[in-house]
Amino acid sequence: MLKVMIGCPLRDRAWILPRYLDCLEKLHRNTFQPQYCFIINDCTDHSPQILAEFVHRQPGIVRLIEKNYDYPGGH
């Protein structure tokens, strides 16, 4: 089966993250095997906790990378 990596950078997206992850979980998986990678950067909200729940529901196919740049003012 074809493996597909879906990834995105992430900072303070707790307001939309549950909906985004729900859409990912609803993708038709009969033609591919999804794997996920999220790069967490300087989050100040509860996005990392939401992702931890997603990891629990999708064991073995989610990679979380945390890289904090500590830039003043964000990006």
PQR file of N, CA, C, O and H, with PARSE charges and radii, in Angstrom:
ATOM      1  N   MET A   1       0.839  -1.176   0.000 -0.4000 1.5000
ATOM      2  CA  MET A   1       0.000   0.000   0.000 -0.0000 2.0000
ATOM      3  C   MET A   1       0.887   1.243   0.000  0.5500 1.7000
ATOM      4  O   MET A   1       1.930   1.267   0.655 -0.5500 1.4000
ATOM      5  N   LEU A   2       0.482   2.245  -0.716 -0.4000 1.5000
ATOM      6  CA  LEU A   2       1.201   3.508  -0.820 -0.0000 2.0000
ATOM      7  C   LEU A   2       1.193   4.241   0.519  0.5500 1.7000
ATOM      8  O   LEU A   2       0.142   4.384   1.144 -0.5500 1.4000
ATOM      9  H   LEU A   2      -0.364   2.225  -1.248  0.4000 1.0000
ATOM     10  N   LYS A   3       2.364   4.706   0.959 -0.4000 1.5000
ATOM     11  CA  LYS A   3       2.460   5.514   2.174 -0.0000 2.0000
ATOM     12  C   LYS A   3       2.499   6.984   1.784  0.5500 1.7000
ATOM     13  O   LYS A   3       3.198   7.362   0.844 -0.5500 1.4000
ATOM     14  H   LYS A   3       3.217   4.590   0.451  0.4000 1.0000
ATOM     15  N   VAL A   4       1.750   7.816   2.506 -0.4000 1.5000
ATOM     16  CA  VAL A   4       1.696   9.252   2.245 -0.0000 2.0000
ATOM     17  C   VAL A   4       1.991   9.990   3.546  0.5500 1.7000
ATOM     18  O   VAL A   4       1.336   9.759   4.563 -0.5500 1.4000
ATOM     19  H   VAL A   4       1.183   7.509   3.270  0.4000 1.0000
ATOM     20  N   MET A   5       2.992  10.889   3.505 -0.4000 1.5000
ATOM     21  CA  MET A   5       3.324  11.708   4.667 -0.0000 2.0000
ATOM     22  C   MET A   5       2.565  13.029   4.566  0.5500 1.7000
ATOM     23  O   MET A   5       2.642  13.726   3.554 -0.5500 1.4000
ATOM     24  H   MET A   5       3.523  11.077   2.680  0.4000 1.0000
ATOM     25  N   ILE A   6       1.839  13.360   5.618 -0.4000 1.5000
ATOM     26  CA  ILE A   6       1.125  14.627   5.712 -0.0000 2.0000
ATOM     27  C   ILE A   6       1.752  15.375   6.870  0.5500 1.7000
ATOM     28  O   ILE A   6       1.780  14.865   7.991 -0.5500 1.4000
ATOM     29  H   ILE A   6       1.777  12.794   6.440  0.4000 1.0000
ATOM     30  N   GLY A   7       2.254  16.567   6.623 -0.4000 1.5000
ATOM     31  CA  GLY A   7       2.913  17.317   7.675 -0.0000 2.0000
ATOM     32  C   GLY A   7       2.532  18.779   7.667  0.5500 1.7000
ATOM     33  O   GLY A   7       2.069  19.313   6.659 -0.5500 1.4000
ATOM     34  H   GLY A   7       2.231  16.981   5.713  0.4000 1.0000
ATOM     35  N   CYS A   8       2.733  19.420   8.807 -0.4000 1.5000
ATOM     36  CA  CYS A   8       2.497  20.861   8.858 -0.0000 2.0000
ATOM     37  C   CYS A   8       3.213  21.462  10.064  0.5500 1.7000
ATOM     38  O   CYS A   8       3.360  20.817  11.103 -0.5500 1.4000
ATOM     39  H   CYS A   8       3.110  18.986   9.626  0.4000 1.0000
ATOM     40  N   PRO A   9       3.654  22.713   9.905 -0.5600 1.5000
ATOM     41  CA  PRO A   9       4.176  23.449  11.051  0.2800 2.0000
ATOM     42  C   PRO A   9       2.997  23.924  11.898  0.5500 1.7000
ATOM     43  O   PRO A   9       1.887  24.084  11.391 -0.5500 1.4000
ATOM     44  N   LEU A  10       3.238  24.143  13.164 -0.4000 1.5000
ATOM     45  CA  LEU A  10       2.127  24.445  14.057 -0.0000 2.0000
ATOM     46  C   LEU A  10       2.549  25.418  15.147  0.5500 1.7000
ATOM     47  O   LEU A  10       3.552  25.209  15.830 -0.5500 1.4000
ATOM     48  H   LEU A  10       4.139  24.012  13.576  0.4000 1.0000
ATOM     49  N   ARG A  11       1.770  26.486  15.300 -0.4000 1.5000
ATOM     50  CA  ARG A  11       1.956  27.413  16.412 -0.0000 2.0000
ATOM     51  C   ARG A  11       0.598  27.997  16.803  0.5500 1.7000
ATOM     52  O   ARG A  11      -0.070  28.645  15.998 -0.5500 1.4000
ATOM     53  H   ARG A  11       0.955  26.656  14.745  0.4000 1.0000
ATOM     54  N   ASP A  12       0.217  27.762  18.019 -0.4000 1.5000
ATOM     55  CA  ASP A  12      -0.995  28.358  18.596 -0.0000 2.0000
ATOM     56  C   ASP A  12      -2.216  28.199  17.696  0.5500 1.7000
ATOM     57  O   ASP A  12      -2.829  29.186  17.289 -0.5500 1.4000
ATOM     58  H   ASP A  12       0.759  27.235  18.673  0.4000 1.0000
ATOM     59  N   ARG A  13      -2.562  26.963  17.392 -0.4000 1.5000
ATOM     60  CA  ARG A  13      -3.715  26.683  16.532 -0.0000 2.0000
ATOM     61  C   ARG A  13      -4.759  25.828  17.241  0.5500 1.7000
ATOM     62  O   ARG A  13      -5.502  25.091  16.594 -0.5500 1.4000
ATOM     63  H   ARG A  13      -2.064  26.161  17.723  0.4000 1.0000
ATOM     64  N   ALA A  14      -4.819  25.921  18.555 -0.4000 1.5000
ATOM     65  CA  ALA A  14      -5.791  25.127  19.313 -0.0000 2.0000
ATOM     66  C   ALA A  14      -7.219  25.440  18.889  0.5500 1.7000
ATOM     67  O   ALA A  14      -8.100  24.589  19.014 -0.5500 1.4000
ATOM     68  H   ALA A  14      -4.215  26.520  19.082  0.4000 1.0000
ATOM     69  N   TRP A  15      -7.459  26.634  18.396 -0.4000 1.5000
ATOM     70  CA  TRP A  15      -8.810  27.039  17.992 -0.0000 2.0000
ATOM     71  C   TRP A  15      -9.315  26.264  16.777  0.5500 1.7000
ATOM     72  O   TRP A  15     -10.527  26.110  16.627 -0.5500 1.4000
ATOM     73  H   TRP A  15      -6.744  27.326  18.295  0.4000 1.0000
ATOM     74  N   ILE A  16      -8.442  25.774  15.911 -0.4000 1.5000
ATOM     75  CA  ILE A  16      -8.852  25.077  14.692 -0.0000 2.0000
ATOM     76  C   ILE A  16      -8.301  23.652  14.620  0.5500 1.7000
ATOM     77  O   ILE A  16      -8.777  22.847  13.819 -0.5500 1.4000
ATOM     78  H   ILE A  16      -7.457  25.899  16.032  0.4000 1.0000
ATOM     79  N   LEU A  17      -7.324  23.342  15.431 -0.4000 1.5000
ATOM     80  CA  LEU A  17      -6.643  22.050  15.346 -0.0000 2.0000
ATOM     81  C   LEU A  17      -7.575  20.839  15.472  0.5500 1.7000
ATOM     82  O   LEU A  17      -7.414  19.891  14.704 -0.5500 1.4000
ATOM     83  H   LEU A  17      -6.938  23.997  16.081  0.4000 1.0000
ATOM     84  N   PRO A  18      -8.531  20.822  16.392 -0.5600 1.5000
ATOM     85  CA  PRO A  18      -9.421  19.648  16.460  0.2800 2.0000
ATOM     86  C   PRO A  18     -10.169  19.389  15.147  0.5500 1.7000
ATOM     87  O   PRO A  18     -10.327  18.237  14.741 -0.5500 1.4000
ATOM     88  N   ARG A  19     -10.619  20.431  14.499 -0.4000 1.5000
ATOM     89  CA  ARG A  19     -11.328  20.251  13.223 -0.0000 2.0000
ATOM     90  C   ARG A  19     -10.380  19.720  12.142  0.5500 1.7000
ATOM     91  O   ARG A  19     -10.741  18.826  11.377 -0.5500 1.4000
ATOM     92  H   ARG A  19     -10.491  21.366  14.828  0.4000 1.0000
ATOM     93  N   TYR A  20      -9.172  20.275  12.087 -0.4000 1.5000
ATOM     94  CA  TYR A  20      -8.174  19.833  11.110 -0.0000 2.0000
ATOM     95  C   TYR A  20      -7.850  18.349  11.300  0.5500 1.7000
ATOM     96  O   TYR A  20      -7.815  17.587  10.334 -0.5500 1.4000
ATOM     97  H   TYR A  20      -8.878  21.001  12.709  0.4000 1.0000
ATOM     98  N   LEU A  21      -7.616  17.949  12.545 -0.4000 1.5000
ATOM     99  CA  LEU A  21      -7.281  16.552  12.827 -0.0000 2.0000
ATOM    100  C   LEU A  21      -8.457  15.627  12.528  0.5500 1.7000
ATOM    101  O   LEU A  21      -8.265  14.503  12.065 -0.5500 1.4000
ATOM    102  H   LEU A  21      -7.644  18.568  13.330  0.4000 1.0000
ATOM    103  N   ASP A  22      -9.662  16.097  12.790 -0.4000 1.5000
ATOM    104  CA  ASP A  22     -10.854  15.311  12.457 -0.0000 2.0000
ATOM    105  C   ASP A  22     -10.925  15.066  10.953  0.5500 1.7000
ATOM    106  O   ASP A  22     -11.244  13.960  10.519 -0.5500 1.4000
ATOM    107  H   ASP A  22      -9.819  17.010  13.166  0.4000 1.0000
ATOM    108  N   CYS A  23     -10.633  16.087  10.163 -0.4000 1.5000
ATOM    109  CA  CYS A  23     -10.626  15.929   8.700 -0.0000 2.0000
ATOM    110  C   CYS A  23      -9.555  14.931   8.263  0.5500 1.7000
ATOM    111  O   CYS A  23      -9.792  14.123   7.364 -0.5500 1.4000
ATOM    112  H   CYS A  23     -10.375  16.986  10.516  0.4000 1.0000
ATOM    113  N   LEU A  24      -8.389  14.980   8.887 -0.4000 1.5000
ATOM    114  CA  LEU A  24      -7.335  14.020   8.547 -0.0000 2.0000
ATOM    115  C   LEU A  24      -7.778  12.594   8.852  0.5500 1.7000
ATOM    116  O   LEU A  24      -7.506  11.675   8.080 -0.5500 1.4000
ATOM    117  H   LEU A  24      -8.196  15.636   9.617  0.4000 1.0000
ATOM    118  N   GLU A  25      -8.454  12.417   9.969 -0.4000 1.5000
ATOM    119  CA  GLU A  25      -8.895  11.070  10.345 -0.0000 2.0000
ATOM    120  C   GLU A  25      -9.971  10.534   9.408  0.5500 1.7000
ATOM    121  O   GLU A  25     -10.153   9.321   9.303 -0.5500 1.4000
ATOM    122  H   GLU A  25      -8.675  13.164  10.596  0.4000 1.0000
ATOM    123  N   LYS A  26     -10.682  11.424   8.730 -0.4000 1.5000
ATOM    124  CA  LYS A  26     -11.761  11.009   7.829 -0.0000 2.0000
ATOM    125  C   LYS A  26     -11.300  10.768   6.394  0.5500 1.7000
ATOM    126  O   LYS A  26     -12.105  10.389   5.543 -0.5500 1.4000
ATOM    127  H   LYS A  26     -10.534  12.409   8.815  0.4000 1.0000
ATOM    128  N   LEU A  27     -10.018  10.985   6.117 -0.4000 1.5000
ATOM    129  CA  LEU A  27      -9.518  10.725   4.766 -0.0000 2.0000
ATOM    130  C   LEU A  27      -9.747   9.265   4.397  0.5500 1.7000
ATOM    131  O   LEU A  27      -9.680   8.379   5.248 -0.5500 1.4000
ATOM    132  H   LEU A  27      -9.365  11.293   6.808  0.4000 1.0000
ATOM    133  N   HIS A  28     -10.014   9.031   3.135 -0.4000 1.5000
ATOM    134  CA  HIS A  28     -10.218   7.657   2.663 -0.0000 2.0000
ATOM    135  C   HIS A  28      -8.881   6.923   2.665  0.5500 1.7000
ATOM    136  O   HIS A  28      -7.976   7.267   1.905 -0.5500 1.4000
ATOM    137  H   HIS A  28     -10.068   9.751   2.443  0.4000 1.0000
ATOM    138  N   ARG A  29      -8.766   5.941   3.499 -0.4000 1.5000
ATOM    139  CA  ARG A  29      -7.496   5.244   3.684 -0.0000 2.0000
ATOM    140  C   ARG A  29      -7.434   3.918   2.950  0.5500 1.7000
ATOM    141  O   ARG A  29      -6.514   3.131   3.176 -0.5500 1.4000
ATOM    142  H   ARG A  29      -9.501   5.661   4.116  0.4000 1.0000
ATOM    143  N   ASN A  30      -8.382   3.658   2.087 -0.4000 1.5000
ATOM    144  CA  ASN A  30      -8.348   2.378   1.387 -0.0000 2.0000
ATOM    145  C   ASN A  30      -7.338   2.368   0.248  0.5500 1.7000
ATOM    146  O   ASN A  30      -7.029   1.306  -0.292 -0.5500 1.4000
ATOM    147  H   ASN A  30      -9.130   4.297   1.904  0.4000 1.0000
ATOM    148  N   THR A  31      -6.818   3.540  -0.125 -0.4000 1.5000
ATOM    149  CA  THR A  31      -5.847   3.600  -1.217 -0.0000 2.0000
ATOM    150  C   THR A  31      -4.450   3.997  -0.756  0.5500 1.7000
ATOM    151  O   THR A  31      -3.495   3.895  -1.526 -0.5500 1.4000
ATOM    152  H   THR A  31      -7.069   4.403   0.314  0.4000 1.0000
ATOM    153  N   PHE A  32      -4.315   4.450   0.494 -0.4000 1.5000
ATOM    154  CA  PHE A  32      -2.997   4.839   0.992 -0.0000 2.0000
ATOM    155  C   PHE A  32      -2.948   4.687   2.508  0.5500 1.7000
ATOM    156  O   PHE A  32      -3.974   4.621   3.185 -0.5500 1.4000
ATOM    157  H   PHE A  32      -5.091   4.534   1.120  0.4000 1.0000
ATOM    158  N   GLN A  33      -1.726   4.636   3.010 -0.4000 1.5000
ATOM    159  CA  GLN A  33      -1.488   4.555   4.448 -0.0000 2.0000
ATOM    160  C   GLN A  33      -0.903   5.892   4.898  0.5500 1.7000
ATOM    161  O   GLN A  33       0.240   6.202   4.563 -0.5500 1.4000
ATOM    162  H   GLN A  33      -0.893   4.690   2.459  0.4000 1.0000
ATOM    163  N   PRO A  34      -1.667   6.695   5.654 -0.5600 1.5000
ATOM    164  CA  PRO A  34      -1.159   8.009   6.055  0.2800 2.0000
ATOM    165  C   PRO A  34      -0.163   7.917   7.208  0.5500 1.7000
ATOM    166  O   PRO A  34      -0.258   7.050   8.077 -0.5500 1.4000
ATOM    167  N   GLN A  35       0.785   8.832   7.183 -0.4000 1.5000
ATOM    168  CA  GLN A  35       1.684   9.078   8.304 -0.0000 2.0000
ATOM    169  C   GLN A  35       1.690  10.587   8.493  0.5500 1.7000
ATOM    170  O   GLN A  35       1.554  11.334   7.524 -0.5500 1.4000
ATOM    171  H   GLN A  35       0.862   9.536   6.477  0.4000 1.0000
ATOM    172  N   TYR A  36       1.846  11.039   9.724 -0.4000 1.5000
ATOM    173  CA  TYR A  36       1.732  12.462  10.020 -0.0000 2.0000
ATOM    174  C   TYR A  36       2.987  12.965  10.727  0.5500 1.7000
ATOM    175  O   TYR A  36       3.609  12.244  11.507 -0.5500 1.4000
ATOM    176  H   TYR A  36       1.956  10.432  10.512  0.4000 1.0000
ATOM    177  N   CYS A  37       3.345  14.212  10.440 -0.4000 1.5000
ATOM    178  CA  CYS A  37       4.450  14.872  11.124 -0.0000 2.0000
ATOM    179  C   CYS A  37       4.035  16.312  11.404  0.5500 1.7000
ATOM    180  O   CYS A  37       3.637  17.038  10.493 -0.5500 1.4000
ATOM    181  H   CYS A  37       2.839  14.797   9.806  0.4000 1.0000
ATOM    182  N   PHE A  38       4.128  16.715  12.651 -0.4000 1.5000
ATOM    183  CA  PHE A  38       3.800  18.079  13.043 -0.0000 2.0000
ATOM    184  C   PHE A  38       5.030  18.702  13.686  0.5500 1.7000
ATOM    185  O   PHE A  38       5.648  18.107  14.569 -0.5500 1.4000
ATOM    186  H   PHE A  38       4.452  16.125  13.391  0.4000 1.0000
ATOM    187  N   ILE A  39       5.380  19.900  13.240 -0.4000 1.5000
ATOM    188  CA  ILE A  39       6.497  20.641  13.818 -0.0000 2.0000
ATOM    189  C   ILE A  39       5.897  21.725  14.698  0.5500 1.7000
ATOM    190  O   ILE A  39       5.296  22.680  14.205 -0.5500 1.4000
ATOM    191  H   ILE A  39       4.878  20.383  12.523  0.4000 1.0000
ATOM    192  N   ILE A  40       6.066  21.569  15.994 -0.4000 1.5000
ATOM    193  CA  ILE A  40       5.491  22.486  16.978 -0.0000 2.0000
ATOM    194  C   ILE A  40       6.527  23.561  17.275  0.5500 1.7000
ATOM    195  O   ILE A  40       7.667  23.254  17.625 -0.5500 1.4000
ATOM    196  H   ILE A  40       6.554  20.794  16.394  0.4000 1.0000
ATOM    197  N   ASN A  41       6.125  24.835  17.133 -0.4000 1.5000
ATOM    198  CA  ASN A  41       7.062  25.942  17.265 -0.0000 2.0000
ATOM    199  C   ASN A  41       6.503  27.008  18.199  0.5500 1.7000
ATOM    200  O   ASN A  41       5.532  27.684  17.859 -0.5500 1.4000
ATOM    201  H   ASN A  41       5.200  25.085  16.849  0.4000 1.0000
ATOM    202  N   ASP A  42       7.103  27.160  19.362 -0.4000 1.5000
ATOM    203  CA  ASP A  42       6.780  28.235  20.301 -0.0000 2.0000
ATOM    204  C   ASP A  42       5.299  28.335  20.641  0.5500 1.7000
ATOM    205  O   ASP A  42       4.767  29.444  20.707 -0.5500 1.4000
ATOM    206  H   ASP A  42       7.891  26.610  19.638  0.4000 1.0000
ATOM    207  N   CYS A  43       4.625  27.231  20.856 -0.4000 1.5000
ATOM    208  CA  CYS A  43       3.200  27.256  21.203 -0.0000 2.0000
ATOM    209  C   CYS A  43       3.007  27.792  22.619  0.5500 1.7000
ATOM    210  O   CYS A  43       3.742  27.439  23.541 -0.5500 1.4000
ATOM    211  H   CYS A  43       5.056  26.331  20.802  0.4000 1.0000
ATOM    212  N   THR A  44       2.004  28.649  22.767 -0.4000 1.5000
ATOM    213  CA  THR A  44       1.636  29.156  24.088 -0.0000 2.0000
ATOM    214  C   THR A  44       0.221  28.730  24.463  0.5500 1.7000
ATOM    215  O   THR A  44      -0.242  29.033  25.562 -0.5500 1.4000
ATOM    216  H   THR A  44       1.407  28.936  22.018  0.4000 1.0000
ATOM    217  N   ASP A  45      -0.465  28.038  23.571 -0.4000 1.5000
ATOM    218  CA  ASP A  45      -1.804  27.535  23.873 -0.0000 2.0000
ATOM    219  C   ASP A  45      -1.732  26.029  24.123  0.5500 1.7000
ATOM    220  O   ASP A  45      -0.648  25.505  24.380 -0.5500 1.4000
ATOM    221  H   ASP A  45      -0.089  27.793  22.678  0.4000 1.0000
ATOM    222  N   HIS A  46      -2.842  25.333  24.056 -0.4000 1.5000
ATOM    223  CA  HIS A  46      -2.839  23.894  24.349 -0.0000 2.0000
ATOM    224  C   HIS A  46      -2.807  23.023  23.094  0.5500 1.7000
ATOM    225  O   HIS A  46      -3.306  21.898  23.110 -0.5500 1.4000
ATOM    226  H   HIS A  46      -3.723  25.757  23.848  0.4000 1.0000
ATOM    227  N   SER A  47      -2.228  23.531  22.014 -0.4000 1.5000
ATOM    228  CA  SER A  47      -2.058  22.732  20.792 -0.0000 2.0000
ATOM    229  C   SER A  47      -1.269  21.443  21.040  0.5500 1.7000
ATOM    230  O   SER A  47      -1.666  20.394  20.531 -0.5500 1.4000
ATOM    231  H   SER A  47      -1.823  24.445  22.001  0.4000 1.0000
ATOM    232  N   PRO A  48      -0.167  21.476  21.802 -0.5600 1.5000
ATOM    233  CA  PRO A  48       0.574  20.232  22.039  0.2800 2.0000
ATOM    234  C   PRO A  48      -0.263  19.150  22.736  0.5500 1.7000
ATOM    235  O   PRO A  48      -0.100  17.963  22.453 -0.5500 1.4000
ATOM    236  N   GLN A  49      -1.148  19.554  23.638 -0.4000 1.5000
ATOM    237  CA  GLN A  49      -2.005  18.582  24.318 -0.0000 2.0000
ATOM    238  C   GLN A  49      -3.014  17.969  23.346  0.5500 1.7000
ATOM    239  O   GLN A  49      -3.305  16.776  23.422 -0.5500 1.4000
ATOM    240  H   GLN A  49      -1.280  20.518  23.868  0.4000 1.0000
ATOM    241  N   ILE A  50      -3.545  18.780  22.436 -0.4000 1.5000
ATOM    242  CA  ILE A  50      -4.478  18.284  21.424 -0.0000 2.0000
ATOM    243  C   ILE A  50      -3.764  17.276  20.527  0.5500 1.7000
ATOM    244  O   ILE A  50      -4.324  16.234  20.187 -0.5500 1.4000
ATOM    245  H   ILE A  50      -3.309  19.750  22.374  0.4000 1.0000
ATOM    246  N   LEU A  51      -2.530  17.588  20.146 -0.4000 1.5000
ATOM    247  CA  LEU A  51      -1.756  16.659  19.319 -0.0000 2.0000
ATOM    248  C   LEU A  51      -1.436  15.368  20.075  0.5500 1.7000
ATOM    249  O   LEU A  51      -1.416  14.291  19.479 -0.5500 1.4000
ATOM    250  H   LEU A  51      -2.075  18.435  20.422  0.4000 1.0000
ATOM    251  N   ALA A  52      -1.190  15.470  21.371 -0.4000 1.5000
ATOM    252  CA  ALA A  52      -0.919  14.268  22.170 -0.0000 2.0000
ATOM    253  C   ALA A  52      -2.127  13.330  22.151  0.5500 1.7000
ATOM    254  O   ALA A  52      -1.964  12.111  22.105 -0.5500 1.4000
ATOM    255  H   ALA A  52      -1.207  16.345  21.855  0.4000 1.0000
ATOM    256  N   GLU A  53      -3.324  13.887  22.185 -0.4000 1.5000
ATOM    257  CA  GLU A  53      -4.538  13.067  22.092 -0.0000 2.0000
ATOM    258  C   GLU A  53      -4.629  12.407  20.715  0.5500 1.7000
ATOM    259  O   GLU A  53      -5.029  11.247  20.605 -0.5500 1.4000
ATOM    260  H   GLU A  53      -3.456  14.878  22.222  0.4000 1.0000
ATOM    261  N   PHE A  54      -4.258  13.147  19.666 -0.4000 1.5000
ATOM    262  CA  PHE A  54      -4.269  12.603  18.311 -0.0000 2.0000
ATOM    263  C   PHE A  54      -3.270  11.447  18.197  0.5500 1.7000
ATOM    264  O   PHE A  54      -3.568  10.426  17.578 -0.5500 1.4000
ATOM    265  H   PHE A  54      -3.934  14.089  19.756  0.4000 1.0000
ATOM    266  N   VAL A  55      -2.097  11.609  18.789 -0.4000 1.5000
ATOM    267  CA  VAL A  55      -1.079  10.548  18.794 -0.0000 2.0000
ATOM    268  C   VAL A  55      -1.641   9.295  19.466  0.5500 1.7000
ATOM    269  O   VAL A  55      -1.407   8.176  19.009 -0.5500 1.4000
ATOM    270  H   VAL A  55      -1.855  12.439  19.292  0.4000 1.0000
ATOM    271  N   HIS A  56      -2.375   9.494  20.541 -0.4000 1.5000
ATOM    272  CA  HIS A  56      -2.967   8.355  21.258 -0.0000 2.0000
ATOM    273  C   HIS A  56      -3.986   7.613  20.382  0.5500 1.7000
ATOM    274  O   HIS A  56      -4.086   6.388  20.448 -0.5500 1.4000
ATOM    275  H   HIS A  56      -2.566  10.403  20.913  0.4000 1.0000
ATOM    276  N   ARG A  57      -4.734   8.352  19.570 -0.4000 1.5000
ATOM    277  CA  ARG A  57      -5.735   7.736  18.681 -0.0000 2.0000
ATOM    278  C   ARG A  57      -5.103   7.123  17.437  0.5500 1.7000
ATOM    279  O   ARG A  57      -5.694   6.236  16.820 -0.5500 1.4000
ATOM    280  H   ARG A  57      -4.653   9.347  19.517  0.4000 1.0000
ATOM    281  N   GLN A  58      -3.911   7.583  17.060 -0.4000 1.5000
ATOM    282  CA  GLN A  58      -3.233   7.126  15.840 -0.0000 2.0000
ATOM    283  C   GLN A  58      -1.846   6.582  16.193  0.5500 1.7000
ATOM    284  O   GLN A  58      -0.847   7.130  15.728 -0.5500 1.4000
ATOM    285  H   GLN A  58      -3.432   8.303  17.561  0.4000 1.0000
ATOM    286  N   PRO A  59      -1.756   5.536  16.988 -0.5600 1.5000
ATOM    287  CA  PRO A  59      -0.442   5.076  17.453  0.2800 2.0000
ATOM    288  C   PRO A  59       0.466   4.624  16.311  0.5500 1.7000
ATOM    289  O   PRO A  59       0.059   3.896  15.405 -0.5500 1.4000
ATOM    290  N   GLY A  60       1.706   5.086  16.394 -0.4000 1.5000
ATOM    291  CA  GLY A  60       2.717   4.625  15.452 -0.0000 2.0000
ATOM    292  C   GLY A  60       2.792   5.353  14.127  0.5500 1.7000
ATOM    293  O   GLY A  60       3.707   5.100  13.343 -0.5500 1.4000
ATOM    294  H   GLY A  60       2.036   5.677  17.130  0.4000 1.0000
ATOM    295  N   ILE A  61       1.848   6.256  13.850 -0.4000 1.5000
ATOM    296  CA  ILE A  61       1.887   6.921  12.546 -0.0000 2.0000
ATOM    297  C   ILE A  61       2.006   8.434  12.657  0.5500 1.7000
ATOM    298  O   ILE A  61       1.877   9.139  11.656 -0.5500 1.4000
ATOM    299  H   ILE A  61       1.105   6.461  14.487  0.4000 1.0000
ATOM    300  N   VAL A  62       2.253   8.946  13.873 -0.4000 1.5000
ATOM    301  CA  VAL A  62       2.366  10.389  14.074 -0.0000 2.0000
ATOM    302  C   VAL A  62       3.727  10.697  14.674  0.5500 1.7000
ATOM    303  O   VAL A  62       4.154  10.065  15.641 -0.5500 1.4000
ATOM    304  H   VAL A  62       2.358   8.373  14.686  0.4000 1.0000
ATOM    305  N   ARG A  63       4.395  11.669  14.090 -0.4000 1.5000
ATOM    306  CA  ARG A  63       5.672  12.133  14.631 -0.0000 2.0000
ATOM    307  C   ARG A  63       5.509  13.593  15.033  0.5500 1.7000
ATOM    308  O   ARG A  63       5.023  14.407  14.247 -0.5500 1.4000
ATOM    309  H   ARG A  63       4.048  12.182  13.304  0.4000 1.0000
ATOM    310  N   LEU A  64       5.913  13.924  16.250 -0.4000 1.5000
ATOM    311  CA  LEU A  64       5.880  15.295  16.739 -0.0000 2.0000
ATOM    312  C   LEU A  64       7.308  15.782  16.915  0.5500 1.7000
ATOM    313  O   LEU A  64       8.132  15.115  17.540 -0.5500 1.4000
ATOM    314  H   LEU A  64       6.308  13.263  16.888  0.4000 1.0000
ATOM    315  N   ILE A  65       7.591  16.948  16.360 -0.4000 1.5000
ATOM    316  CA  ILE A  65       8.905  17.571  16.501 -0.0000 2.0000
ATOM    317  C   ILE A  65       8.678  18.926  17.144  0.5500 1.7000
ATOM    318  O   ILE A  65       7.907  19.736  16.629 -0.5500 1.4000
ATOM    319  H   ILE A  65       6.922  17.491  15.853  0.4000 1.0000
ATOM    320  N   GLU A  66       9.335  19.179  18.255 -0.4000 1.5000
ATOM    321  CA  GLU A  66       9.189  20.475  18.908 -0.0000 2.0000
ATOM    322  C   GLU A  66      10.478  21.259  18.732  0.5500 1.7000
ATOM    323  O   GLU A  66      11.552  20.818  19.143 -0.5500 1.4000
ATOM    324  H   GLU A  66       9.961  18.521  18.673  0.4000 1.0000
ATOM    325  N   LYS A  67      10.356  22.428  18.115 -0.4000 1.5000
ATOM    326  CA  LYS A  67      11.506  23.297  17.880 -0.0000 2.0000
ATOM    327  C   LYS A  67      11.095  24.709  18.245  0.5500 1.7000
ATOM    328  O   LYS A  67      10.321  25.340  17.526 -0.5500 1.4000
ATOM    329  H   LYS A  67       9.484  22.786  17.781  0.4000 1.0000
ATOM    330  N   ASN A  68      11.605  25.204  19.347 -0.4000 1.5000
ATOM    331  CA  ASN A  68      11.270  26.546  19.805 -0.0000 2.0000
ATOM    332  C   ASN A  68      12.398  27.506  19.456  0.5500 1.7000
ATOM    333  O   ASN A  68      13.541  27.336  19.879 -0.5500 1.4000
ATOM    334  H   ASN A  68      12.234  24.691  19.932  0.4000 1.0000
ATOM    335  N   TYR A  69      12.046  28.512  18.677 -0.4000 1.5000
ATOM    336  CA  TYR A  69      13.035  29.503  18.261 -0.0000 2.0000
ATOM    337  C   TYR A  69      13.067  30.704  19.185  0.5500 1.7000
ATOM    338  O   TYR A  69      14.027  31.475  19.176 -0.5500 1.4000
ATOM    339  H   TYR A  69      11.117  28.651  18.334  0.4000 1.0000
ATOM    340  N   ASP A  70      12.023  30.866  19.983 -0.4000 1.5000
ATOM    341  CA  ASP A  70      11.951  31.967  20.948 -0.0000 2.0000
ATOM    342  C   ASP A  70      12.166  33.334  20.314  0.5500 1.7000
ATOM    343  O   ASP A  70      12.815  34.202  20.897 -0.5500 1.4000
ATOM    344  H   ASP A  70      11.244  30.239  19.990  0.4000 1.0000
ATOM    345  N   TYR A  71      11.615  33.520  19.112 -0.4000 1.5000
ATOM    346  CA  TYR A  71      11.694  34.832  18.476 -0.0000 2.0000
ATOM    347  C   TYR A  71      10.725  35.785  19.153  0.5500 1.7000
ATOM    348  O   TYR A  71       9.562  35.434  19.351 -0.5500 1.4000
ATOM    349  H   TYR A  71      11.087  32.815  18.638  0.4000 1.0000
ATOM    350  N   PRO A  72      11.175  36.987  19.515 -0.5600 1.5000
ATOM    351  CA  PRO A  72      10.245  37.950  20.095  0.2800 2.0000
ATOM    352  C   PRO A  72       9.183  38.343  19.062  0.5500 1.7000
ATOM    353  O   PRO A  72       9.505  38.642  17.912 -0.5500 1.4000
ATOM    354  N   GLY A  73       7.953  38.340  19.474 -0.4000 1.5000
ATOM    355  CA  GLY A  73       6.881  38.758  18.569 -0.0000 2.0000
ATOM    356  C   GLY A  73       6.429  37.687  17.602  0.5500 1.7000
ATOM    357  O   GLY A  73       5.648  37.983  16.698 -0.5500 1.4000
ATOM    358  H   GLY A  73       7.691  38.097  20.408  0.4000 1.0000
ATOM    359  N   GLY A  74       6.888  36.450  17.751 -0.4000 1.5000
ATOM    360  CA  GLY A  74       6.411  35.374  16.873 -0.0000 2.0000
ATOM    361  C   GLY A  74       7.309  35.140  15.688  0.5500 1.7000
ATOM    362  O   GLY A  74       8.529  35.070  15.836 -0.5500 1.4000
ATOM    363  H   GLY A  74       7.522  36.210  18.486  0.4000 1.0000
ATOM    364  N   HIS A  75       6.722  35.017  14.509 -0.4000 1.5000
ATOM    365  CA  HIS A  75       7.439  34.643  13.290 -0.0000 2.0000
ATOM    366  C   HIS A  75       8.546  35.623  13.040  0.5500 1.7000
ATOM    367  O   HIS A  75       9.278  35.490  12.059 -0.5500 1.4000
ATOM    368  H   HIS A  75       5.731  35.074  14.389  0.4000 1.0000
TER
END
